[in-house]
Amino acid sequence: MNNFDLIEQIHLRLPLWDKVHSEKTDTSMREELWDEVAHVMGCSKEILKSRWKNLRDSYRKIIRKSDGRESDPKWPYYNAMEFMREITINARPKVMDITRKVPSIEPDYSLTLVRDNEDSIDHISDGIKQEKSLKRHAADDLVTQFLEIESEKSQAEHEKAAAAAVARHLYDDDDYQFLVSLQPHLKQVALNRKLPLRMKIEQLVYDEIYAHGAATNCSY
């Protein structure tokens, strides 16, 4: 917010700064004037009123400290507020103990309202950044979980396809099917006879492959 623009807008509306005209103007009319200033400045009139009060009080302190004489203070808004000089000097002072020396009070150059507003904006900005960071991490976690699920599904489908291929191969294998056909008969063999029977079968297979093969080679 530009304080010089605010001072200019207030200066253009006499009832907002001249007490004489302010007393002749009803409250609703003054509020309408504040609404106009708020529209021009693009800010709420509550903030503008508080800012104007700070500016006006700072100027009054400078004028009273200098006893109404012309001065050249360091305050940057002094010249822009000079239209307030006459009504500030002529304003009736509040009843006070004149036997006590009033301590000098330096004008408030800092305009703490601006600093408070900036701190509030910074706090809100930090909150928004933190919320965005949390949402970003949550989105990353969802992507990671989705990729893990897809990887597990792909692996399961691969294993299923491999098992189906093995099953198709065994189904077409005559030797495998022959051994499978013997399984019901082997179930009927007594437990103490199974081991000798298996040894006989292994011996028959061995003799057929190796012993018979050796005899064939010797015949040549």
C-alpha positions in Angstrom: 0.0 0.0 0.0 1.3 3.5 -0.9 0.9 5.9 2.0 1.2 8.9 -0.4 -1.8 7.7 -2.4 -3.8 7.2 0.7 -3.0 10.7 2.0 -4.0 12.2 -1.4 -7.3 10.3 -1.4 -8.1 11.5 2.1 -7.2 15.1 1.2 -9.7 15.0 -1.6 -12.5 14.1 0.8 -12.8 17.0 3.3 -15.2 15.3 5.8 -12.6 12.5 6.4 -10.0 14.9 7.8 -11.6 18.3 8.7 -13.4 18.0 12.0 -15.7 20.9 11.2 -17.0 19.3 8.1 -17.0 15.9 9.7 -19.4 17.1 12.3 -21.7 18.4 9.6 -21.6 15.1 7.7 -23.6 12.1 9.0 -21.9 8.8 9.7 -23.4 7.0 6.6 -22.0 9.7 4.3 -18.5 9.4 5.9 -18.6 5.6 5.5 -19.5 6.0 1.8 -16.4 8.2 1.4 -14.3 5.5 3.1 -15.8 2.9 0.7 -14.7 5.1 -2.2 -11.1 5.3 -0.8 -11.1 1.5 -0.2 -12.2 0.9 -3.8 -9.5 3.2 -5.2 -6.8 1.8 -2.9 -7.9 -1.8 -3.4 -7.8 -2.5 0.4 -10.4 -2.8 3.2 -11.5 0.4 4.8 -10.7 -0.9 8.3 -7.0 -1.2 7.4 -7.1 2.2 5.7 -8.7 3.8 8.8 -6.0 2.4 11.0 -3.2 3.4 8.6 -4.6 7.0 8.4 -4.9 7.2 12.2 -1.2 6.3 12.5 -0.2 9.0 9.9 -2.4 11.6 11.4 -1.1 11.0 15.0 2.5 11.0 13.8 2.0 14.4 12.1 0.2 15.8 15.2 3.2 14.8 17.4 5.6 16.6 15.1 3.5 19.8 15.0 3.0 19.9 18.7 6.7 19.2 19.4 7.6 22.2 17.2 4.9 24.4 18.7 3.4 24.9 15.2 6.6 26.4 13.7 7.8 25.4 10.3 10.2 22.5 10.5 11.9 20.0 8.3 11.6 16.7 10.1 12.9 13.3 8.8 9.4 11.9 8.5 8.8 11.2 4.8 5.1 12.1 4.8 5.5 15.5 6.5 5.0 17.7 3.4 2.2 15.6 2.1 0.3 16.0 5.4 0.8 19.8 5.6 -2.9 20.4 4.7 -3.6 19.2 8.3 -1.4 22.0 9.8 -4.1 24.6 10.5 -6.7 22.2 12.0 -4.0 20.5 14.0 -2.7 23.8 15.5 -6.3 25.1 16.2 -7.5 21.8 17.8 -8.4 22.2 21.5 -5.9 20.3 23.7 -7.2 17.7 26.0 -7.6 18.7 29.7 -4.3 17.9 31.5 -2.2 18.8 34.4 -0.2 21.8 33.0 2.0 21.9 36.1 3.7 18.7 34.9 6.2 18.8 32.1 5.0 16.8 29.2 7.8 14.5 28.0 8.7 14.7 24.4 7.5 11.9 22.2 9.2 11.0 19.0 6.8 10.3 16.1 6.4 6.7 15.1 8.2 6.4 11.8 7.9 2.6 11.7 4.1 2.3 11.1 3.9 -1.0 13.0 0.6 -1.8 11.3 2.5 -2.4 8.0 5.0 -4.6 9.7 2.2 -6.6 11.4 0.4 -7.1 8.1 3.6 -8.2 6.4 4.3 -10.7 9.2 0.7 -12.1 8.8 1.2 -12.4 5.1 4.5 -14.2 5.6 2.9 -16.6 8.1 0.0 -17.4 5.7 2.6 -17.9 2.8 4.6 -20.3 5.0 1.4 -22.2 5.7 0.5 -22.5 2.1 4.0 -23.7 1.2 3.8 -26.3 3.9 0.4 -27.5 2.7 1.7 -27.8 -0.9 4.7 -29.7 0.3 2.5 -32.2 2.2 0.3 -32.7 -0.9 3.3 -33.2 -3.1 4.8 -35.9 -0.8 1.3 -37.6 -0.6 1.1 -37.6 -4.4 4.6 -39.1 -4.6 3.7 -41.8 -2.1 0.6 -42.7 -4.2 2.7 -42.9 -7.3 5.2 -45.2 -5.5 2.4 -47.5 -4.2 0.8 -47.7 -7.7 4.2 -48.7 -9.3 4.8 -51.3 -6.6 1.3 -52.8 -7.2 1.8 -52.8 -11.0 5.2 -54.5 -10.5 3.7 -57.2 -8.3 0.9 -57.8 -10.8 3.3 -58.0 -13.7 5.5 -60.6 -11.8 2.4 -62.7 -10.9 1.3 -62.7 -14.5 4.8 -63.7 -15.6 4.9 -66.6 -13.1 1.4 -67.7 -14.2 2.4 -67.7 -17.8 5.5 -69.7 -17.1 3.5 -72.3 -15.1 1.0 -72.6 -17.9 3.8 -73.2 -20.4 5.3 -75.9 -18.2 1.8 -77.5 -17.9 1.3 -77.5 -21.7 4.8 -79.1 -22.2 4.1 -81.9 -19.7 0.7 -82.5 -21.2 2.3 -83.2 -24.6 5.1 -85.4 -23.0 4.2 -89.1 -23.5 6.8 -90.3 -20.9 5.4 -88.0 -18.3 1.9 -89.1 -19.0 3.0 -92.8 -18.7 4.5 -92.2 -15.3 1.5 -90.3 -14.2 -0.7 -93.3 -15.2 1.4 -95.6 -12.9 0.7 -93.4 -9.9 -2.7 -94.9 -9.0 -1.1 -98.5 -9.1 1.8 -97.5 -7.0 -0.6 -96.3 -4.3 -1.8 -99.9 -3.9 1.7 -101.2 -3.2 2.4 -101.8 0.5 4.7 -99.3 2.1 7.4 -101.8 2.9 7.4 -102.9 -0.8 7.6 -99.5 -2.3 11.3 -98.9 -1.9 12.3 -102.3 -3.5 9.8 -101.7 -6.3 11.3 -98.2 -7.0 14.8 -99.7 -7.0 13.7 -102.4 -9.6 12.1 -99.7 -11.8 15.3 -97.6 -11.6 17.4 -100.7 -12.5 15.3 -101.5 -15.5 15.6 -98.0 -16.8 19.4 -98.0 -16.2 19.8 -101.4 -17.9 17.7 -100.2 -20.9 19.7 -97.0 -21.3 23.2 -97.8 -20.3 23.7 -101.6 -20.3 21.8 -102.2 -23.5 23.6 -99.3 -25.1 27.0 -100.7 -24.2 26.1 -104.2 -25.6 25.0 -102.5 -28.8 28.3 -100.7 -29.1 30.3 -103.9 -28.5 28.5 -105.7 -31.3 30.1 -103.5 -33.8 
